[in-house]
């Protein structure tokens, strides 16, 4: 059975879109998590420059994603998922200035995988509502889930408290679990056809792969970031 076939079958039963996203993208999600770069970072084996390198590439992704959100803000499907409480670019800018200094922008050069990621966002997130939602989902739901575990591990490994961790801090979201539950409810309620739902799921899988490629590019430079 192909991924597309699985989506058609699932669309015919009572399984909601949010659950189908979770189950159909689980393998891609797990593969992305198997990153040596991230593992070494969370174990405290990398320098702060390594952490800054990750945040710098992440910043370029969020610049494109949040610009796409503004471009599609009037679309009723997209509008359901937008909220200032989620926006991350200012937090990333603050973290990068803390880690790299006032001229941090001069130190960020997109890696090839980051360029491909941003190119994909430019291709689908500005005029395809479900495509935007796919990328919005993988980023922000990840930030509110695994991102909070990463935050605690970085606190332990590097001693950061607020500065350096603002990307992971959502001051305006008091109860992340309730927020995520409501987000999943919006996915289930989104007025998308079965074909559009499957296209969205396939785009989430692609987004996980793009993230994995970004981690791989960072891993290729890992020797320069290892603590000596």
C-alpha positions, 0 to 999 in steps of 0.5 A: 500500500502506498502512502497515498493509498493509506491516506485515502483509506483513512479519509474514509473512516472516522480518524481525524486529520491530526491523528492521520498526520501523526501516524503517517509521518511517524517514520519520517519524524523518527528518522529526523530525530536520529541526528548526531549533531542534535544528540551531541548538542544536547549532551553538551559536547558542542561549543556555543558556536555549534548551537548558534550555527543551528539557531542561525539556520533555523532563523532563516527557515522561520523568516520565510515561514512567518513571511508566508503567514503574513502573506496568507493571513487573509485566507480563512484556512491559514488564519485559524492557525496564526497567532502572535504568541507563536512567532519566533523570529524576534526570539531567535534574533535575541538568542543569536545576538546573545550568542554571537554579538551585535553583528550576528547577521554577518555570521549566518550563511545558509547551508545548502539544505537550508536553501532547499528548505527555504526554496520549498517554503517559497514554492508552497507556503505563500499561495497554497494554504494547506502547504503553509499549514503543513510547515506551520504544524511541523515547526510550531507543534514541534517547538511546543512539544519536543522543543520544551524537552530540548530547552531543559536539556540545553539548560542542564548542558550549557547553563542557559536560563532565558538568554540563549533559550528565548526561541523555546520560551512561549510566554504567551502560552500558559498551558501548552497541552491545551494549546496543542489540543486546540490546534489539533482540533483546528486541523480536524475541522479544516475544510480540506478535501481528502486529496488536500488532506493527503497532500498536506500529510505528504508535505509534512513528510517532506518537511521532516526530510528537509529538517533532516537534511539541515541537520546532516549539513550541520553534522558535516561540520561537526568537528569544528564545533566539538568541545576540545 
